[in-house]
Amino acid sequence: MLDINILSLIYLIASVTFIVGLKMLSHPASARKGNLVAAFGMGLAIVGTIFLYRDDEGNKLHNYAWIFGGLLVGGIIGTLSAKKIKMTAMPEMVSLFNGMGGACAALISMIEFQHFANHNYVEATIAQSYEAGAVVEEAVLSRGVPIETLLTIFAGLVIGTVSFAGSMIAWGKLNGKIKDFSFKGQHIVNLLLLTLTLALSAYLIVVVATAVDRPDPESDVQIVKELGSTPLLLFYATFGLALVYGIFFVMPIGGADMPVVISLLNSFTGVAAACGGFLYNNNVMLTGGILVGAAGTLLTILMCKAMNRSLKNVLIGSFGGGAKPGGGGSNKDQGTYKEVTLSDAAVLMSYANKVMIVPGYGLAVAQAQHACHELEKLLESKGVTVKYAIHPVAGRMPGHMNVLLAEADVSYDKLEEMEQANEEFPTTDVVLILGANDVVNPAAKTDPSSPIYGMPILDVELAKNVIVNKRSMKPGYAGIENDLFFQPKTSMLFGDAKKVLQDLIGEIKNL
């Protein structure tokens, strides 16, 4: 009893650290400490569970070799992955780890369904006890499963499997190994898959609940014999359907919607983990899952709002997945663009009063965040005010640009959210765009035929001068050309972002 009370206290402390850590993650200045606080709570919960957990019969955990073996292998792989991962690959790493969480939740449901409803075990125990004239106490485990437990099992299976499959596809798409794929009527197929998965789950819940809740032992034997291997076969069929649905669910989604999808899948994993907490009556697992699920859902809603689109539109619209280059869906003549030399760009920025930097995925690819911070400090030493304009869906995951700039020790006070930045662009002398494309494309406001039409953007065209750094004129992630590049006040500065910034720094120092 003392161990149980201590474990409950540990779970309470761990739950509090999750909440405190999540709160600290809301600000870059405290995010790293918040992560450590939450990690400490999780470690405390794991150690407490291993050494203090007792089942209903008072038995302790005994398979320590498997437990510590798994912790060791997982810890080594996780540590090495986190140490070696580049910031450009952080989004796919998040997707990969999130998928592993969904897979764990699905595996828990598989194990628990077999534990409660394995027809061979139920048939053997019921038949043997009944034929021997004994009271059927061995079947109580199977016969006593509440329907809410079965609901939790199937919720964890379906949601966890969809999260796993979807996250793996997102991981492949983010690292370029999987391309967007869609076909005519795919949304209907997806809907049919989801309906069939849910219908099969409901059928199994009713069948298993009926089969294990008969008061008459003889009818128990008859029902179980009639069912045969059907429940388990249908259970794994449900798993297979959920797996296919998870793949088809994410395959057509691309472009600027990928951060939204990653956030949504993250919330799925949290909900699936919470189902595991319900199954095991584990408060810390339940709290962690609910926090992740709620945070992911709120972030998804906020990002949809920032893009001026509904979640339904994101999921069925295939935004950015099927667009082709050509200027926002029309065949209009874009005109010509002009280039700017490094020396001219250096002069323009050195004698400006205010410079706004717009970071994008090109900055992440080039690992140019440190060079960008060096340029910021150099310009400020010349009396120039430098700020950063951050779009909510810039990059490949929520907060991607914030993480990049925080790594380079850029002050959080210099980061302007979209609404703040848009108010300052009219008084800005120079905007330097580093690899951003779709989030500064005026077609979102002016071209109804564009697939990004209606998405709020950074109004960089309101500034006096715009310098765009890109490797080439190749369209951005949404697959469309950018009208901004052909406007009179816009100049192109081609090249790798890191090298361009380093050369630009050299030119400014020589002025």
C-alpha positions in Angstrom: 0.0 0.0 0.0 2.9 2.4 0.8 4.4 1.8 -2.6 1.1 2.5 -4.3 0.7 5.8 -2.4 4.3 6.8 -3.3 3.6 6.0 -6.9 0.5 8.1 -6.9 2.5 11.0 -5.5 5.1 10.5 -8.2 2.5 10.5 -10.9 1.1 13.7 -9.5 4.5 15.4 -9.5 5.1 14.1 -13.1 1.8 15.5 -14.3 2.6 18.9 -12.8 5.9 18.9 -14.5 4.2 18.2 -17.9 1.9 21.1 -17.4 4.7 23.5 -16.2 7.0 22.3 -19.0 4.3 22.9 -21.6 3.7 26.4 -20.3 7.4 27.1 -20.5 7.5 25.9 -24.1 5.3 28.8 -25.1 8.2 31.2 -24.9 11.6 30.6 -26.7 13.5 32.0 -23.7 12.2 29.3 -21.4 11.5 26.5 -23.9 14.7 24.6 -23.3 14.2 24.6 -19.6 10.6 23.6 -20.0 11.6 20.6 -22.1 14.0 19.5 -19.4 11.4 20.0 -16.7 8.9 17.8 -18.6 11.6 15.2 -19.4 12.5 15.0 -15.7 8.8 14.3 -14.9 8.6 11.6 -17.5 11.8 10.0 -16.2 10.5 10.1 -12.6 7.2 8.4 -13.8 9.1 5.7 -15.6 11.4 4.8 -12.7 8.4 4.9 -10.3 6.4 2.6 -12.5 9.2 0.1 -12.8 10.0 -0.3 -9.1 6.8 0.6 -7.4 3.9 -0.6 -9.6 1.7 -3.3 -8.2 -1.2 -5.1 -10.1 -4.5 -6.0 -8.5 -3.0 -9.0 -6.9 0.0 -7.1 -5.5 2.5 -8.5 -8.0 5.5 -6.4 -9.0 7.0 -6.1 -12.5 9.5 -8.8 -13.0 10.7 -8.7 -16.6 13.4 -6.2 -15.9 15.7 -7.5 -18.7 13.2 -6.6 -21.3 12.3 -3.3 -19.7 15.9 -2.0 -19.2 16.9 -3.5 -22.6 14.2 -1.5 -24.3 15.1 1.6 -22.4 18.8 1.2 -23.2 18.2 0.6 -26.9 15.6 3.4 -27.3 17.7 5.8 -25.2 20.8 5.3 -27.4 18.9 5.6 -30.7 17.0 8.7 -29.5 20.1 10.4 -28.1 22.2 9.8 -31.3 19.3 10.8 -33.5 18.8 14.1 -31.6 22.5 14.8 -31.6 23.1 14.2 -35.3 19.9 15.6 -36.8 20.2 18.8 -38.8 17.7 21.6 -38.3 16.5 21.1 -41.8 15.6 17.5 -41.0 13.9 18.4 -37.7 10.3 18.3 -39.2 10.7 14.8 -40.5 12.3 13.7 -37.2 9.2 15.1 -35.4 7.0 13.1 -37.7 9.0 9.9 -37.2 8.9 10.1 -33.5 5.3 11.1 -33.5 4.6 8.0 -35.6 6.4 5.8 -33.1 4.0 7.1 -30.4 1.0 6.2 -32.5 2.4 2.7 -33.1 2.9 2.2 -29.4 -0.7 3.1 -28.7 -1.9 0.7 -31.4 0.3 -2.1 -30.0 -1.2 -1.6 -26.6 -4.7 -2.0 -28.0 -3.6 -5.2 -29.8 -2.2 -6.7 -26.7 -5.2 -5.8 -24.5 -7.7 -7.1 -27.1 -5.9 -10.4 -27.1 -5.7 -10.4 -23.4 -9.5 -9.8 -23.0 -10.9 -11.5 -26.0 -8.6 -14.3 -27.3 -11.2 -16.8 -28.3 -9.0 -19.9 -27.8 -8.3 -19.0 -24.2 -11.9 -18.2 -23.4 -13.2 -21.4 -25.1 -10.7 -23.6 -23.3 -11.3 -22.1 -19.8 -15.1 -22.1 -20.1 -15.3 -25.6 -21.7 -13.0 -27.2 -19.2 -14.6 -25.6 -16.2 -18.1 -26.3 -17.3 -17.4 -29.9 -18.2 -15.8 -30.4 -14.8 -18.9 -29.1 -13.1 -16.9 -26.3 -11.6 -17.8 -22.6 -11.2 -16.6 -20.7 -14.2 -14.3 -18.4 -12.3 -11.5 -18.6 -15.0 -13.7 -16.9 -17.5 -14.5 -13.9 -15.3 -11.5 -12.0 -16.8 -13.0 -12.3 -20.3 -16.6 -12.0 -19.2 -16.1 -9.0 -17.1 -14.8 -6.6 -19.7 -16.9 -3.4 -19.6 -18.0 -2.0 -23.0 -16.2 1.3 -22.3 -13.0 -0.7 -22.1 -13.6 -2.2 -25.5 -14.4 1.3 -26.8 -11.1 2.6 -25.4 -9.2 -0.4 -27.0 -10.6 0.3 -30.4 -10.2 4.0 -30.2 -6.5 3.5 -29.3 -6.1 1.0 -32.2 -7.7 3.2 -34.9 -6.4 6.6 -33.8 -2.9 5.2 -33.1 -2.7 3.4 -36.4 -3.9 6.4 -38.4 -1.3 8.5 -36.6 1.5 6.0 -37.2 0.7 5.5 -40.9 0.0 9.2 -41.6 3.2 10.3 -39.7 5.3 7.8 -41.8 3.9 9.2 -45.0 4.5 12.8 -43.7 8.1 11.8 -42.8 8.7 10.4 -46.3 7.2 13.5 -48.0 9.2 15.9 -45.9 12.5 14.2 -46.7 11.6 14.0 -50.4 11.3 10.2 -50.6 7.5 10.2 -51.1 5.7 12.5 -53.5 2.2 13.8 -53.3 -0.3 11.4 -54.8 -4.0 11.6 -55.4 -6.6 10.2 -57.8 -10.1 11.1 -58.9 -12.5 10.2 -56.2 -9.9 9.7 -53.5 -11.9 11.6 -50.9 -14.8 9.3 -51.5 -12.5 6.3 -51.1 -11.0 7.8 -47.9 -14.5 8.3 -46.5 -15.5 4.7 -47.3 -12.3 3.4 -45.7 -13.0 5.4 -42.5 -16.7 4.4 -42.4 -15.8 0.7 -42.9 -13.1 1.0 -40.1 -15.5 2.5 -37.6 -18.4 0.1 -38.6 -16.1 -2.9 -38.1 -14.9 -1.6 -34.8 -18.5 -1.1 -33.6 -19.5 -4.5 -34.8 -16.6 -6.2 -32.9 -17.3 -4.2 -29.7 -20.9 -5.5 -29.8 -19.9 -9.1 -30.6 -17.1 -9.4 -28.0 -19.2 -7.6 -25.3 -22.0 -10.1 -26.1 -19.7 -13.1 -26.2 -18.1 -12.4 -22.8 -21.1 -11.2 -20.9 -23.5 -14.1 -20.8 -24.6 -15.2 -17.3 -25.1 -18.8 -18.5 -21.8 -20.8 -18.8 -23.4 -23.1 -21.4 -24.3 -20.2 -23.7 -20.8 -18.8 -23.2 -19.4 -22.0 -24.6 -21.8 -22.1 -27.5 -21.1 -18.4 -28.5 -17.4 -18.7 -28.3 -17.4 -21.9 -30.4 -19.6 -20.2 -33.0 -17.3 -17.2 -33.1 -14.2 -19.3 -33.7 -11.3 -17.1 -34.8 -13.6 -14.4 -36.3 -13.0 -11.7 -33.6 -9.3 -11.7 -33.9 -9.4 -11.9 -37.7 -11.8 -8.9 -37.9 -9.7 -7.1 -35.3 -6.6 -7.3 -37.5 -8.7 -6.4 -40.5 -9.7 -3.2 -38.6 -6.0 -2.5 -38.0 -5.3 -3.0 -41.7 -8.1 -0.7 -42.8 -6.9 2.0 -40.4 -3.4 1.6 -41.7 -4.5 2.1 -45.3 -6.7 5.0 -44.3 -3.8 6.7 -42.6 -1.7 6.4 -45.8 -4.5 7.7 -48.1 -5.3 10.4 -45.6 -1.9 12.1 -45.9 -0.8 11.2 -49.4 -2.7 13.9 -51.3 -1.9 16.7 -48.8 1.2 18.9 -49.6 2.3 22.4 -49.9 1.9 24.7 -47.0 -0.6 22.4 -45.4 2.1 20.0 -44.1 2.7 21.9 -40.9 -1.0 21.7 -40.2 -1.1 17.9 -40.9 1.9 17.3 -38.6 0.2 19.2 -35.8 -3.0 17.2 -36.4 -1.2 13.9 -36.3 0.5 14.9 -33.2 -2.9 15.5 -31.5 -4.0 12.0 -32.7 -1.0 10.4 -31.0 -1.8 12.3 -27.8 -5.4 11.0 -27.8 -4.2 7.5 -28.6 -1.8 7.6 -25.6 -4.6 8.9 -23.4 -6.6 5.8 -24.3 -3.7 3.7 -23.0 -3.9 5.7 -19.7 -7.6 4.8 -19.5 -6.9 1.1 -20.1 -4.2 0.9 -17.4 -5.7 3.4 -15.0 -2.4 5.3 -15.3 -2.9 8.9 -14.3 0.4 10.2 -15.7 -0.1 8.5 -19.0 -3.6 9.9 -19.2 -2.4 13.4 -18.3 0.4 13.4 -20.8 -1.8 12.1 -23.6 -4.6 14.7 -22.9 -2.0 17.5 -22.9 -0.5 16.5 -26.2 -3.9 15.9 -27.7 -5.3 19.2 -26.6 -2.2 21.2 -27.5 -2.0 19.6 -30.9 -5.7 20.3 -31.6 -5.4 23.9 -30.5 -2.3 24.4 -32.6 -4.0 22.9 -35.6 -7.0 25.2 -35.2 -4.8 28.3 -34.7 -2.7 27.4 -37.8 -5.9 26.9 -39.9 -7.1 30.3 -38.7 -3.7 31.8 -39.7 -4.2 30.4 -43.2 -7.8 31.5 -43.3 -8.9 28.0 -44.0 -11.1 25.4 -42.3 -9.6 22.1 -41.1 -12.1 20.4 -43.5 -10.7 22.4 -46.4 -7.2 21.4 -45.4 -8.0 17.7 -45.3 -10.1 17.5 -48.4 -8.6 20.3 -50.5 -5.2 18.8 -51.2 -3.8 22.4 -50.9 -0.4 22.6 -52.6 -0.5 19.0 -53.6 -1.6 19.3 -57.1 -0.7 22.8 -58.2 1.6 23.3 -61.2 4.0 26.1 -61.9 2.5 28.9 -63.9 1.6 31.8 -61.7 -1.2 31.0 -59.3 -3.2 28.8 -61.6 -3.4 31.1 -64.6 -1.3 31.4 -67.8 -0.7 35.1 -67.6 2.6 36.6 -68.6 4.6 37.2 -65.5 7.0 39.6 -67.2 10.7 39.8 -66.3 12.5 39.9 -63.0 15.6 41.9 -62.2 18.7 41.0 -60.2 20.7 42.9 -57.7 24.5 42.7 -57.1 25.9 42.0 -53.6 27.5 45.5 -53.5 24.2 47.2 -54.3 22.4 45.1 -51.7 25.0 45.9 -49.2 24.7 49.7 -49.8 20.9 49.5 -49.7 20.8 47.7 -46.4 23.7 49.6 -44.7 22.0 53.0 -45.3 18.5 51.9 -44.4 16.7 52.9 -41.2 14.7 49.6 -40.8 15.4 46.2 -42.3 12.9 43.3 -42.0 14.2 39.7 -42.6 11.8 37.1 -43.7 13.2 33.6 -43.0 12.0 30.6 -44.9 12.9 27.0 -45.7 15.8 28.1 -47.9 17.4 29.5 -44.7 17.0 26.1 -43.0 18.4 24.2 -46.0 21.5 26.3 -46.1 22.0 26.3 -42.3 22.3 30.0 -42.6 20.7 31.1 -39.3 24.1 32.0 -37.7 25.2 34.0 -40.7 21.8 35.8 -40.6 22.3 36.7 -36.9 25.8 38.0 -37.8 24.3 40.2 -40.5 21.7 41.4 -38.0 24.4 42.4 -35.5 26.5 44.1 -38.2 23.6 46.2 -39.4 22.7 47.2 -35.9 26.2 48.4 -35.3 25.6 50.8 -38.2 22.4 52.1 -36.6 20.0 50.0 -38.6 16.9 48.6 -36.9 16.6 44.9 -37.7 13.6 42.7 -37.1 12.4 39.3 -38.3 8.9 38.7 -39.8 7.6 35.2 -39.0 4.7 33.6 -40.8 2.8 30.9 -38.9 3.4 28.2 -41.5 6.9 29.1 -42.7 9.1 26.1 -42.9 7.9 22.5 -42.6 6.5 22.3 -39.1 4.9 24.7 -36.6 7.5 27.0 -35.1 10.2 25.9 -37.5 11.7 29.4 -38.0 11.5 30.2 -34.4 13.5 27.1 -33.5 16.1 27.9 -36.2 16.6 31.5 -35.0 16.6 30.5 -31.3 19.5 28.1 -32.1 21.5 31.1 -33.4 20.7 33.1 -30.3 18.5 35.6 -32.1 16.6 37.6 -29.4 12.9 36.6 -29.2 12.0 40.3 -29.0 13.1 40.8 -32.6 10.7 38.2 -33.9 7.5 39.7 -35.2 4.4 37.6 -35.8 2.5 38.1 -39.1 0.0 40.7 -37.8 2.8 42.8 -36.2 5.1 42.5 -39.2 2.4 43.6 -41.6 1.9 46.8 -39.7 5.6 47.6 -40.0 6.2 46.8 -43.6 5.0 50.2 -44.9 7.7 51.9 -42.8 10.4 49.4 -43.7 13.2 50.4 -46.1 14.4 46.9 -47.1 12.9 43.5 -46.7 15.3 40.6 -47.1 13.6 37.4 -47.9 15.7 34.2 -47.3 14.1 31.2 -49.0 10.5 32.0 -48.2 8.1 31.8 -51.2 4.5 30.9 -50.7 4.1 32.9 -47.5 5.0 36.2 -49.4 3.1 35.5 -52.6 0.6 38.3 -53.4 -1.5 35.8 -55.4 -3.0 34.7 -52.1 -4.8 38.1 -52.1 -5.2 38.9 -55.8 -5.7 35.7 -57.8 -8.8 33.6 -57.0 -7.5 30.8 -59.3 -4.4 30.3 -57.1 -4.4 27.3 -54.8 -3.2 29.5 -52.0 -5.9 32.2 -52.5 -7.3 33.3 -49.1 -4.2 32.4 -47.1 -2.9 35.4 -45.1 0.6 36.3 -46.1 3.3 38.7 -45.1 2.7 42.0 -46.9 6.3 42.5 -47.9 5.3 44.3 -51.1 4.4 47.3 -48.9 8.0 47.9 -48.1 10.2 50.4 -50.1 12.6 47.7 -51.4 12.4 43.9 -51.5 15.4 41.7 -51.9 14.7 38.0 -52.5 17.4 35.4 -52.0 16.7 32.1 -53.8 18.8 29.4 -55.4 16.8 29.7 -58.7 13.4 30.8 -60.0 12.0 27.4 -59.3 8.5 27.6 -57.6 8.1 27.0 -53.9 6.6 24.1 -52.0 3.1 24.9 -53.2 4.2 24.5 -56.8 3.3 28.0 -58.0 5.3 31.0 -59.2 5.4 34.1 -57.1 4.0 37.4 -58.5 6.2 39.2 -56.0 9.4 38.4 -57.9 8.2 40.3 -61.0 7.2 43.5 -59.2 9.3 46.7 -59.9 10.5 47.1 -56.3 11.7 43.5 -56.1 15.2 42.4 -56.8 16.5 38.8 -56.9 19.7 37.8 -55.2 20.5 34.2 -56.4 22.6 31.7 -54.5 22.9 29.6 -51.4 21.6 31.6 -48.5 24.6 31.0 -46.2 27.2 31.9 -48.8 25.1 35.0 -50.0 24.8 36.2 -46.4 28.5 35.7 -45.7 29.4 37.6 -48.9 26.9 40.3 -48.0 28.5 40.7 -44.6 31.9 41.0 -46.3 30.6 43.7 -48.6 29.1 45.7 -45.8 32.3 45.6 -43.7 34.2 47.0 -46.7 31.9 50.0 -47.1 
